[in-house]
């Protein structure tokens, strides 16, 4: 879908700040008029927002561990051991298939 850009806004309805030539939505919009208006400052603000969210996420993880450490550890052990068993079975199945293929080739290409 194409978006037309007018003097202070685009068809997306985002307002452009004419004084600073930047758009408050440039990081979230695929409209080409916004991409032209983005600047290094906008990129730094986005980076700072992302870093803030990562720090918050880390603090939330800390709280979850503080309140549910035993359950989390049990779940992690269960998931890890189940996944290891699953992959062992997959590898054994692949080995069986490879062996079958080799036996089949030996029979099919056997000189008569």
Secondary structure, DSSP 8 states (H G I E B T S, - for coil): ----B-SSBBTT--BEETTTTEETTTTT---HHHHHH--HHHHHHHHHHHHHHHHHHHHHHHHHHHHHHHHHHHHHHHHHHHHHHHHHHHHHHHHHHHHHHHHHHHHHT---
